[in-house]
Amino acid sequence: MIQARLHLVECALRQALHSARSRATLRHSLILCLHDADGHCGWGEAAPWPGFDDTPLTQIGADLQALLDALPEPEAIEAWQQIAAGLRSPAARAALLDAWADLSARRAGQPLAHWLIAALALPGPALSQVASSALIEALDPELAVSQALRAQFAGHRALKFKLGVRSLAEDCARLAAVRAAVGPRLALRGDANGAWDEAQARLALEMLAPLDLEFVEQPVAKLDALLRLSRVAALPVAIDESLGEADALARVIAAGSIKVLVLKPAQLGGAIHTLALSAQARAAGLRCVYSHSFGSMVGWRHLWHAAAAAGDAEAVHGLDAQLRADFSPVALAGRFELPAQPGIGAIA
């Protein structure tokens, strides 16, 4: 029989994380451990983020605990998905399904990425290394240039910047300074977190266009506005938070004007559901970039394995978690090498 434990985790970030919607200095999450009679443990994390999931963590904990008090032991993915469907929060569903997937991979003696490929009948093989962008969190141009040059020297092929926290003029000045410093070959990515209305977003993308950004995530908050903007925008537009809206992927595919999806498994119900979305999107010719929500090492490792299981060797994902004070995964030459241990690997 499977038993379960829940742990509350609080972590201070090394620096405040600014976005258009929030300013975070602390990160709270719930860690779920599922363990069987043979001593195997599977780990998952519920780490809701404003804009994706506004369910209070206390409610997520209560919902999970009510489910865990009478947890059966089905073997099929579909059965676990049905159990998870009763949870109102996608972050809670991610914790449950990810913990079960990790437990199953450990039982099978396989790294999670390999287990996911077999269980979901993905094309494979899993990537042995996953390329990562670097988050440049500094809002001051001089500091942003310094961080960008360090990331470039470390081998990162893409840099990500939060937009909409300060004025558009300040955003443009900061990115212009970075572009001048790193040169034309390094990809720059913006993330506005829905900061602007449609008129502001259209102007912002026009002003940023000379800097040749690879794409800008979620310049407006709602999907309808995002689809309208993507048809006329001066830069490619990516969808992020709006993937939580009903039938979002089907509408994006039908519209044909958004070519990049930013997928956060922690906010979309876990790796299993996200990989299914990714397969559907890639079959329609869309690019998929996996990204994290500044969760703990547990959530980060699940993201890492999901990106490896997706199998896109050319993709550069958002695995940079250097703001976390409790762990600092370091990329070598801008890449993270997948561990060979079963499941998500060792948890300190």
C-alpha positions in Angstrom: 0.0 0.0 0.0 1.2 3.5 -0.8 1.5 6.0 2.1 2.1 9.7 1.9 3.6 12.6 3.7 3.3 16.3 3.1 6.0 18.9 4.0 5.8 22.7 3.9 8.9 24.3 2.4 9.8 28.0 2.8 12.8 29.4 0.9 14.2 32.9 0.7 15.3 34.0 -2.7 18.9 35.4 -3.1 17.4 38.6 -4.5 13.9 39.8 -5.0 12.3 38.5 -8.2 10.4 41.3 -9.9 7.7 40.7 -12.5 4.8 42.9 -13.7 2.4 41.1 -11.4 4.4 40.5 -8.3 7.6 41.0 -6.3 8.7 37.8 -4.6 11.3 37.4 -1.8 10.1 34.2 -0.4 8.9 31.0 -2.1 6.5 28.6 -0.4 5.6 25.1 -1.6 4.3 21.7 -0.4 6.5 18.7 -1.0 4.6 15.4 -1.3 6.4 12.1 -0.7 4.7 8.8 -1.7 6.4 5.7 -0.3 5.7 2.0 -0.7 6.3 -1.0 1.4 9.6 -1.8 -0.3 11.2 1.5 0.7 10.8 3.4 -2.6 9.9 7.0 -2.3 8.5 9.3 -5.0 8.6 13.1 -4.7 6.4 15.8 -6.1 5.8 19.5 -5.4 2.9 21.9 -5.3 4.2 25.3 -6.0 1.4 27.6 -7.2 2.3 30.9 -8.8 0.1 34.0 -9.1 -1.4 34.3 -12.6 -1.4 30.6 -13.1 -3.0 29.3 -9.9 -4.3 31.5 -7.1 -5.4 28.7 -4.9 -4.0 29.3 -1.3 -1.4 26.8 -0.3 -3.4 25.9 2.8 -6.3 24.9 0.5 -4.0 22.8 -1.7 -2.6 21.1 1.4 -6.1 20.3 2.7 -7.3 19.0 -0.7 -4.2 16.8 -1.0 -4.4 15.5 2.5 -8.1 14.5 2.1 -7.1 12.5 -1.0 -4.1 11.0 0.5 -5.9 9.7 3.6 -7.5 7.0 1.4 -5.0 6.6 -1.4 -5.4 3.4 -3.5 -2.5 1.9 -5.5 -3.5 1.8 -9.1 -0.8 1.1 -11.7 -2.1 2.7 -14.8 -1.5 6.4 -15.7 -5.1 6.9 -16.6 -6.2 5.8 -13.1 -3.9 8.3 -11.4 -5.0 11.0 -13.8 -8.6 10.3 -12.8 -7.7 10.6 -9.1 -5.8 13.9 -9.8 -8.7 15.3 -11.8 -10.6 15.6 -8.4 -8.1 18.3 -7.3 -9.1 21.8 -8.1 -5.5 23.2 -8.3 -3.2 22.3 -11.2 -0.3 22.7 -8.8 -1.9 20.0 -6.5 -2.3 17.7 -9.5 1.3 18.3 -10.4 2.4 17.2 -7.0 0.4 14.0 -7.0 1.1 12.9 -10.5 4.8 13.8 -10.4 5.3 12.0 -7.1 3.6 8.9 -8.5 5.7 9.1 -11.7 8.9 9.5 -9.6 7.9 6.5 -7.5 7.1 4.4 -10.6 10.5 5.3 -12.2 12.4 4.4 -9.0 10.5 1.0 -8.8 11.5 0.4 -12.5 15.1 1.4 -11.8 15.0 4.1 -14.6 15.7 7.8 -14.7 12.4 9.6 -14.8 12.9 10.9 -18.4 13.4 7.4 -19.7 10.3 6.1 -17.7 8.2 9.0 -19.1 9.1 8.2 -22.7 8.2 4.5 -22.2 5.0 5.2 -20.2 3.7 7.8 -22.6 4.9 6.2 -25.8 7.0 9.2 -26.8 9.4 9.0 -29.8 12.5 9.3 -27.6 15.3 9.0 -26.9 15.7 11.2 -23.8 18.2 13.9 -24.1 21.4 13.4 -22.1 21.9 17.1 -21.7 19.3 19.9 -21.6 20.3 23.4 -22.8 19.2 26.3 -20.5 18.7 30.0 -20.9 19.9 32.3 -18.1 17.6 34.7 -16.3 18.9 38.2 -16.1 17.0 39.6 -13.1 18.8 43.0 -12.7 16.7 46.0 -13.7 19.6 48.4 -13.8 21.3 48.4 -17.3 24.8 48.3 -16.0 24.1 45.3 -13.6 22.1 43.6 -16.4 25.1 43.9 -18.7 27.4 42.4 -16.1 25.0 39.5 -15.5 24.5 38.9 -19.3 28.3 38.8 -20.0 28.8 36.3 -17.2 26.0 34.1 -18.6 27.4 34.4 -22.1 30.9 33.4 -20.8 29.3 30.4 -19.0 27.9 29.2 -22.4 24.2 30.1 -22.3 22.7 30.5 -25.7 19.7 32.6 -24.6 19.0 35.3 -22.0 15.6 36.0 -20.4 14.5 39.4 -19.1 11.4 40.4 -17.1 9.6 43.3 -18.9 6.9 45.7 -17.7 8.3 46.2 -14.2 9.6 49.6 -15.0 8.7 52.0 -17.9 9.0 50.9 -21.5 11.8 53.4 -22.1 13.7 51.8 -19.3 13.1 48.3 -20.6 14.3 49.3 -24.0 17.4 51.0 -22.6 18.3 47.9 -20.5 17.9 45.5 -23.4 19.7 47.8 -25.8 22.7 47.9 -23.4 22.8 44.2 -23.2 22.5 43.7 -26.9 25.4 46.0 -27.5 27.5 44.1 -25.0 26.7 40.5 -26.0 26.5 41.0 -29.8 24.0 39.8 -32.3 24.3 36.0 -32.0 23.0 35.5 -28.4 19.2 35.1 -28.2 17.4 37.6 -26.0 13.9 36.7 -24.7 11.4 38.9 -22.9 8.7 38.0 -20.4 6.1 40.7 -19.7 3.8 38.5 -17.5 0.7 40.2 -19.0 2.0 43.7 -18.1 0.4 45.7 -20.9 -2.9 46.3 -22.6 -3.0 45.6 -26.4 -2.1 49.2 -27.5 0.8 49.3 -25.0 2.0 45.8 -26.1 1.9 46.7 -29.7 4.0 49.8 -29.1 6.4 47.9 -26.8 7.1 45.2 -29.4 7.6 47.9 -32.1 10.2 49.6 -29.9 11.9 46.4 -29.0 12.0 45.0 -32.5 15.4 46.6 -33.5 16.9 44.6 -30.7 15.9 41.3 -32.4 14.4 39.5 -29.5 13.7 35.8 -30.1 10.2 36.2 -28.7 8.3 38.0 -25.9 6.2 35.9 -23.5 2.7 36.9 -22.6 2.8 40.6 -23.4 -1.0 40.8 -22.6 -2.9 38.9 -20.0 -5.8 37.2 -21.8 -5.7 34.7 -24.6 -8.1 36.6 -26.9 -6.0 39.7 -26.8 -2.8 37.6 -27.2 -4.1 36.0 -30.4 -5.1 39.4 -31.8 -1.7 40.9 -30.9 0.2 38.0 -32.4 -1.2 38.7 -35.9 0.2 42.2 -36.0 3.1 42.2 -33.6 6.6 43.4 -34.7 8.2 40.5 -32.7 7.2 36.8 -32.2 4.8 36.4 -29.3 4.9 33.4 -27.0 2.1 32.1 -24.8 2.7 31.3 -21.1 0.1 32.1 -18.4 -2.8 32.0 -20.9 -2.3 28.2 -21.4 -4.4 27.9 -18.3 -7.5 29.1 -20.1 -10.0 26.7 -21.5 -9.1 25.1 -24.9 -6.0 27.4 -25.1 -3.8 25.0 -27.1 -6.6 24.2 -29.6 -7.2 27.9 -30.1 -3.5 28.7 -30.6 -3.1 25.9 -33.1 -6.2 27.1 -35.0 -5.1 30.7 -35.1 -1.6 29.8 -36.4 -0.1 33.2 -35.3 1.6 32.1 -32.1 4.6 29.8 -32.7 6.1 29.4 -29.2 4.7 27.8 -26.1 6.3 28.3 -22.7 5.4 25.3 -20.7 5.6 25.2 -16.9 4.8 21.7 -15.7 4.4 22.9 -12.1 1.5 25.1 -13.2 0.0 22.8 -15.9 -0.7 19.7 -13.8 2.7 18.0 -13.9 5.1 16.5 -16.4 2.7 13.8 -17.8 0.0 16.4 -18.8 2.7 18.9 -20.1 4.4 16.3 -22.2 1.0 15.4 -23.8 0.5 19.2 -24.6 4.0 19.4 -25.9 3.5 16.5 -28.3 0.3 17.9 -29.6 1.9 21.3 -30.1 5.0 20.1 -31.8 2.9 18.0 -34.1 1.2 21.2 -35.2 4.6 22.8 -35.8 4.9 24.9 -32.6 8.1 25.3 -30.6 8.0 24.3 -26.9 10.2 25.8 -24.2 10.0 24.3 -20.7 10.3 26.6 -17.8 10.1 26.6 -14.0 8.4 28.6 -11.3 11.2 28.9 -8.8 10.1 25.8 -6.9 12.4 23.6 -4.8 14.9 21.1 -6.1 12.0 18.6 -6.3 10.1 20.6 -8.8 13.2 21.7 -10.7 14.3 18.0 -11.2 10.9 17.1 -12.5 11.1 20.0 -15.0 14.6 18.9 -16.0 13.4 15.3 -16.8 10.3 16.5 -18.6 12.5 18.7 -20.9 14.8 15.7 -21.5 11.8 13.5 -22.3 10.4 16.0 -24.8 13.5 15.2 -26.8 14.0 18.5 -28.7 17.8 18.7 -29.0 17.7 22.3 -30.4 15.5 23.8 -27.7 16.9 26.1 -25.0 14.7 25.7 -21.9 14.3 27.9 -18.8 16.1 25.9 -16.1 18.0 28.7 -14.5 17.2 28.7 -10.8 20.1 30.6 -9.4 17.7 32.9 -7.4 16.9 30.0 -5.0 18.9 30.2 -1.8 18.6 26.5 -0.9 20.1 25.1 -4.0 22.0 26.5 -7.0 22.0 24.2 -10.0 24.9 25.2 -12.2 24.9 24.6 -16.0 28.1 23.5 -17.7 28.5 25.2 -21.0 24.9 26.3 -20.7 23.7 22.7 -20.3 22.5 20.5 -17.5 23.5 16.8 -17.8 20.8 14.4 -16.9 21.6 12.2 -13.9 21.7 8.4 -14.3 20.0 7.6 -10.9 16.4 6.2 -10.9 13.5 8.6 -10.7 14.4 12.3 -10.5 17.7 11.5 -8.8 18.9 12.0 -5.3 17.1 14.5 -3.1 19.3 16.1 -0.4 
